[in-house]
Amino acid sequence: MQITIVNRKLRREAALGLAWFDPDYSLIELDPRMTPRRRLTILIHEAMHIAFPDMAESVVDRKAAMIAKLVHQDGYRRDPDLSIF
């Protein structure tokens, strides 16, 4: 499965991220106005929606925050050269 990440201001949707699941091609949309730490949490959150589509939102919230904290504590950061916005 391929997952594409798109940066788009999600004004109308009133969301920081959205996930669109398809068995062959999935899409994660992220609002580019987030801090890098928040972006990490939202990216993991949306990826979990794709990986576990039946998981309850409250569980996704907790698990994504836990994983993002762990990854951040281990030193992972967004490469500024990847920023295209």
C-alpha positions as CSV (number, residue, x, y, z in Angstrom):
1,M,0.0,0.0,0.0
2,Q,1.2,3.5,-0.8
3,I,0.5,6.4,1.5
4,T,1.0,9.9,0.2
5,I,1.3,12.9,2.5
6,V,0.0,16.2,1.3
7,N,0.4,19.6,3.0
8,R,-2.8,21.7,2.7
9,K,-4.4,24.3,4.9
10,L,-7.4,22.6,6.3
11,R,-9.5,25.7,7.1
12,R,-12.9,24.4,6.0
13,E,-12.4,21.0,7.6
14,A,-11.5,22.6,11.0
15,A,-8.8,19.8,11.4
16,L,-5.1,19.5,11.6
17,G,-5.0,16.3,9.7
18,L,-7.2,14.0,7.6
19,A,-6.7,10.4,6.5
20,W,-8.2,8.8,3.4
21,F,-7.9,5.0,3.3
22,D,-7.9,2.8,0.2
23,P,-6.3,-0.7,0.1
24,D,-4.1,0.4,-2.9
25,Y,-3.5,4.1,-2.2
26,S,-4.1,6.1,0.9
27,L,-3.7,9.8,1.6
28,I,-2.8,11.8,4.6
29,E,-3.5,15.6,4.5
30,L,-1.7,17.7,7.1
31,D,-2.1,21.4,7.8
32,P,1.3,23.0,7.3
33,R,0.7,25.6,10.0
34,M,1.5,23.2,12.9
35,T,4.7,23.1,15.0
36,P,7.0,20.3,14.1
37,R,6.2,18.4,17.4
38,R,2.4,18.7,16.8
39,R,2.9,17.6,13.1
40,L,4.6,14.5,14.3
41,T,1.7,13.6,16.6
42,I,-0.9,14.3,14.0
43,L,1.0,12.4,11.3
44,I,1.2,9.3,13.6
45,H,-2.5,9.8,14.5
46,E,-3.6,9.8,10.8
47,A,-1.3,6.9,10.0
48,M,-2.9,4.9,12.7
49,H,-6.4,5.6,11.2
50,I,-5.1,4.0,8.0
51,A,-3.4,1.1,9.7
52,F,-6.2,0.4,12.1
53,P,-9.4,1.8,10.6
54,D,-11.7,0.3,13.2
55,M,-9.8,1.7,16.2
56,A,-11.8,4.1,18.4
57,E,-10.8,7.8,18.1
58,S,-10.0,8.0,21.8
59,V,-7.6,5.0,21.5
60,V,-5.9,6.5,18.4
61,D,-5.5,9.8,20.3
62,R,-3.8,8.2,23.3
63,K,-1.6,5.8,21.3
64,A,-0.5,8.4,18.8
65,A,0.5,10.8,21.6
66,M,2.5,8.1,23.3
67,I,4.3,7.1,20.1
68,A,5.0,10.7,19.1
69,K,6.5,11.4,22.6
70,L,8.7,8.3,22.4
71,V,9.9,9.1,18.9
72,H,10.6,12.8,19.8
73,Q,12.4,11.8,23.0
74,D,14.7,9.6,20.9
75,G,15.7,12.6,18.9
76,Y,13.7,12.3,15.7
77,R,13.0,15.7,14.1
78,R,11.6,16.9,10.8
79,D,14.3,17.7,8.3
80,P,13.9,21.4,7.4
81,D,15.1,20.6,3.8
82,L,11.9,18.5,3.4
83,S,9.7,21.6,3.9
84,I,8.1,22.6,0.7
85,F,5.8,25.2,2.1
